[in-house]
Amino acid sequence: MFNWFRKKTPLAQPLTVDIHSHLLPALDDGVKDLEEAGNIISHFAALGYRKLITTPHIMSDVYRNTPEIIQQKLNLLKKHLDEKGIPVEVEAAAEYYLDESLLKSIGSDQPLLTFGKKYLLFETNFLTEPLNLKEFIFQASSKGYKLILAHPERYLYLHNNLEKAQDLLDRGVLFQLNISSITGYYSRPVQQMAHKLIDRGWVHWLGSDCHHAQHARLVEDVISTRYFRKALDLNLLNNTL
C-alpha cells in the first residue's frame, strides 16, 4: 500500500476522537478512493486516534449527499479498513452548509446526520454573516440539536468582531477549531483568529477537517506547538465520545 507519510514513528497526542473530516471516497472535495482513505486513517491510528467521525459536505447546490448515500460509502470504508487491519472506529455524520434547504429540513423534521448527543456540525459562507443564522440557531436548538460551528476562525465576518462570536456562544453554539488553522495553513489572519479563540477558551472541539494527506500531516506537525498544547488544556469534548 502506497504511503504518503514520512518514514518515522508519529508523535502520539492526547486526542483520541476526531469529529470533522472528509474521508468517504468521491462524495465531496475530500478523498478520491478507498486506498487514499485507508492510508490517511492508518496515519490517524498511529497518532493515537481510536475514533473518526467523518463528515461529508451536504450543500444543496453542490454536494447533494443524503443519509442513504453516506451510509453506503461508510459501509464500504469499514469493509476496507477491516480487510487492511486498520484498528480505527469510523462513524459518519455530515457537515451541513447553512442554506434554505437546511432550514426546510429542520422545519419539516427531516432526519439529519448527527453524532454523540445529537450534535449537528454546520458551516456558513466565509465572507458575510448569513441573514438566517440566528433563525437557524433558534429552530435547530428548539428541535433538540446541539449545534457545532465548524472552523469559526475561518469566517471573515467574525474576524475582529469578537462580539459576534460571543453572541453565538451565548446562543448555545459550540465552536470546533481546525487543527491546521493553528499552523497558519489557511492564512496568517486565520491563525491569529484561532489563537484568539484559544486564548479566550472559546474552543469546545478540535477537528482535523482532513481532506487529503497534507491535512493529515499537519495534524502530526501541530502536536508540539504551544497553541495546540494550550487548546488541549481547555475543556474539550472530543474524548467524551
C-alpha positions as CSV (number, residue, x, y, z in Angstrom):
1,M,0.0,0.0,0.0
2,F,1.5,3.4,-1.1
3,N,2.2,5.7,1.8
4,W,2.4,9.5,1.5
5,F,3.7,9.9,5.1
6,R,7.2,10.3,6.4
7,K,9.0,7.2,7.4
8,K,9.1,7.8,11.1
9,T,7.0,7.0,14.1
10,P,4.5,9.8,14.5
11,L,4.3,11.6,17.9
12,A,1.2,10.5,19.7
13,Q,-1.1,13.1,21.3
14,P,-3.9,13.0,23.8
15,L,-6.8,13.5,21.4
16,T,-8.4,10.1,20.6
17,V,-11.6,11.3,18.7
18,D,-11.8,13.5,15.6
19,I,-15.2,14.9,14.7
20,H,-14.6,16.6,11.3
21,S,-13.1,15.0,8.2
22,H,-13.9,14.2,4.6
23,L,-12.8,10.6,4.3
24,L,-15.6,8.9,2.5
25,P,-14.4,8.5,-1.1
26,A,-15.8,10.5,-4.0
27,L,-18.6,12.2,-2.1
28,D,-17.2,15.8,-1.9
29,D,-13.9,17.6,-2.1
30,G,-12.2,15.0,0.2
31,V,-10.5,11.7,-0.6
32,K,-10.9,10.1,-4.0
33,D,-10.8,6.4,-3.3
34,L,-10.6,3.8,-0.5
35,E,-6.9,3.4,-0.8
36,E,-6.3,7.1,0.0
37,A,-8.8,6.9,2.8
38,G,-7.1,3.9,4.3
39,N,-3.7,5.5,4.2
40,I,-4.9,8.6,6.0
41,I,-6.9,6.7,8.6
42,S,-3.9,4.4,9.3
43,H,-1.9,7.6,10.0
44,F,-4.5,8.8,12.4
45,A,-4.3,5.4,14.2
46,A,-0.6,5.9,14.6
47,L,-1.2,9.3,16.2
48,G,-3.4,7.6,18.8
49,Y,-6.9,8.2,17.4
50,R,-9.4,5.5,18.2
51,K,-12.4,7.0,16.5
52,L,-13.0,9.2,13.5
53,I,-16.4,10.8,12.8
54,T,-16.2,11.7,9.1
55,T,-18.5,14.4,7.9
56,P,-19.0,14.8,4.2
57,H,-20.4,18.0,2.9
58,I,-24.1,18.4,2.4
59,M,-24.8,21.5,0.2
60,S,-28.0,21.7,-1.8
61,D,-26.4,23.3,-4.9
62,V,-23.0,21.3,-4.9
63,Y,-22.9,18.2,-2.8
64,R,-26.4,16.6,-2.7
65,N,-25.5,13.8,-0.4
66,T,-28.2,12.0,1.6
67,P,-28.0,9.9,4.7
68,E,-28.5,6.8,2.5
69,I,-25.6,7.7,0.1
70,I,-23.3,8.4,3.1
71,Q,-24.2,5.2,4.9
72,Q,-23.4,3.2,1.7
73,K,-20.0,4.7,1.4
74,L,-19.4,4.3,5.2
75,N,-20.1,0.6,4.9
76,L,-17.6,0.3,2.0
77,L,-15.0,2.1,4.0
78,K,-15.5,0.0,7.1
79,K,-15.1,-3.2,5.0
80,H,-11.9,-1.8,3.5
81,L,-10.4,-1.0,6.9
82,D,-11.3,-4.4,8.2
83,E,-9.6,-6.1,5.3
84,K,-6.5,-3.9,5.8
85,G,-6.5,-4.5,9.6
86,I,-6.6,-0.8,10.4
87,P,-7.9,-0.5,14.0
88,V,-9.9,2.7,14.0
89,E,-13.6,3.0,14.6
90,V,-15.2,5.2,11.9
91,E,-18.7,6.8,12.1
92,A,-20.4,9.2,9.7
93,A,-22.3,12.4,10.2
94,A,-22.2,15.4,7.9
95,E,-21.0,19.0,7.6
96,Y,-24.2,20.9,6.7
97,Y,-24.0,24.1,4.8
98,L,-26.4,26.7,6.1
99,D,-28.8,27.3,3.3
100,E,-32.6,27.3,2.7
101,S,-32.5,23.6,2.2
102,L,-31.2,23.0,5.7
103,L,-33.8,25.3,7.2
104,K,-36.5,23.4,5.4
105,S,-35.1,20.1,6.6
106,I,-35.2,21.5,10.2
107,G,-38.7,22.9,9.8
108,S,-40.1,19.6,8.3
109,D,-38.4,17.4,10.9
110,Q,-36.4,15.5,8.3
111,P,-33.8,13.3,9.9
112,L,-30.3,14.9,9.9
113,L,-27.0,13.2,10.4
114,T,-25.7,13.9,13.9
115,F,-23.3,12.2,16.3
116,G,-23.0,11.8,20.1
117,K,-25.7,13.6,21.9
118,K,-27.5,15.0,18.8
119,Y,-24.5,17.2,17.9
120,L,-25.0,18.8,14.5
121,L,-22.0,20.2,12.6
122,F,-22.6,23.1,10.3
123,E,-20.8,25.8,8.3
124,T,-21.7,29.1,6.7
125,N,-20.3,31.2,3.9
126,F,-16.9,32.6,4.7
127,L,-17.5,36.3,3.9
128,T,-20.7,37.6,5.5
129,E,-22.9,36.6,8.3
130,P,-25.9,34.8,6.9
131,L,-29.2,36.6,7.4
132,N,-30.8,33.4,8.6
133,L,-28.1,32.4,11.0
134,K,-30.0,33.4,14.2
135,E,-33.2,31.9,12.9
136,F,-31.4,28.6,12.2
137,I,-29.9,28.5,15.6
138,F,-33.2,29.1,17.2
139,Q,-35.1,26.5,15.1
140,A,-32.4,23.8,15.4
141,S,-31.9,24.3,19.1
142,S,-35.7,24.1,19.7
143,K,-35.7,20.7,17.9
144,G,-33.0,19.4,20.4
145,Y,-29.9,19.7,18.2
146,K,-26.7,20.8,19.8
147,L,-25.1,23.0,17.2
148,I,-21.4,23.0,16.4
149,L,-20.0,25.7,14.2
150,A,-17.2,24.3,12.0
151,H,-13.9,26.3,11.9
152,P,-15.2,29.7,13.3
153,E,-11.7,31.0,12.9
154,R,-12.1,31.0,9.1
155,Y,-15.1,33.3,8.8
156,L,-14.2,36.8,7.9
157,Y,-17.3,38.2,9.5
158,L,-16.0,37.1,12.9
159,H,-12.5,38.4,12.4
160,N,-12.1,41.5,14.6
161,N,-15.7,41.2,15.7
162,L,-15.5,39.0,18.8
163,E,-18.8,40.4,19.9
164,K,-20.5,38.3,17.2
165,A,-18.6,35.3,18.3
166,Q,-19.6,35.9,21.9
167,D,-23.3,36.2,20.7
168,L,-23.1,32.8,19.0
169,L,-21.7,31.2,22.2
170,D,-24.4,32.9,24.2
171,R,-27.0,31.3,21.9
172,G,-25.5,27.9,22.8
173,V,-23.4,27.3,19.7
174,L,-20.2,25.2,20.3
175,F,-17.0,26.0,18.4
176,Q,-14.9,23.5,16.5
177,L,-11.4,24.8,15.7
178,N,-9.5,23.3,12.8
179,I,-6.1,21.9,14.0
180,S,-4.5,23.1,10.8
181,S,-5.5,26.7,11.5
182,I,-3.1,26.7,14.4
183,T,-0.2,26.1,12.0
184,G,-1.1,29.1,9.7
185,Y,-2.1,26.7,6.9
186,Y,-5.1,28.8,5.7
187,S,-3.6,32.3,6.3
188,R,-2.0,34.4,8.9
189,P,-5.3,36.2,9.8
190,V,-7.0,32.8,10.3
191,Q,-4.1,31.6,12.5
192,Q,-4.4,34.8,14.6
193,M,-8.1,34.3,15.0
194,A,-7.5,30.7,16.0
195,H,-5.1,31.9,18.7
196,K,-7.7,34.5,19.9
197,L,-10.3,31.8,20.3
198,I,-7.9,29.5,22.2
199,D,-6.7,32.4,24.4
200,R,-10.4,33.1,25.4
201,G,-11.2,29.5,26.0
202,W,-13.8,29.6,23.2
203,V,-13.0,26.2,21.7
204,H,-15.0,23.1,22.5
205,W,-13.7,20.8,19.9
206,L,-10.6,20.3,17.8
207,G,-11.1,18.8,14.3
208,S,-8.8,17.8,11.6
209,D,-11.1,18.8,8.7
210,C,-8.9,16.3,6.8
211,H,-9.5,16.2,3.1
212,H,-6.1,14.7,2.0
213,A,-2.7,13.6,3.1
214,Q,-1.4,17.1,3.6
215,H,-4.0,17.8,6.2
216,A,-3.2,14.6,8.0
217,R,0.5,15.6,8.1
218,L,-0.5,18.9,9.7
219,V,-2.2,17.1,12.5
220,E,1.1,15.5,13.3
221,D,3.1,18.7,12.8
222,V,1.0,20.8,15.2
223,I,1.4,18.5,18.2
224,S,4.5,20.1,19.6
225,T,3.2,23.7,19.1
226,R,2.4,25.9,22.1
227,Y,-1.1,26.8,21.0
228,F,-2.1,23.2,20.4
229,R,-1.0,22.3,23.9
230,K,-2.9,25.3,25.2
231,A,-6.0,24.2,23.4
232,L,-5.7,20.7,25.0
233,D,-5.8,22.4,28.4
234,L,-9.4,23.6,27.6
235,N,-12.4,21.5,28.4
236,L,-12.5,19.9,25.0
237,L,-15.3,17.4,24.3
238,N,-13.6,15.2,21.7
239,N,-12.7,12.4,24.1
240,T,-16.2,12.2,25.6
241,L,-17.5,10.5,22.5
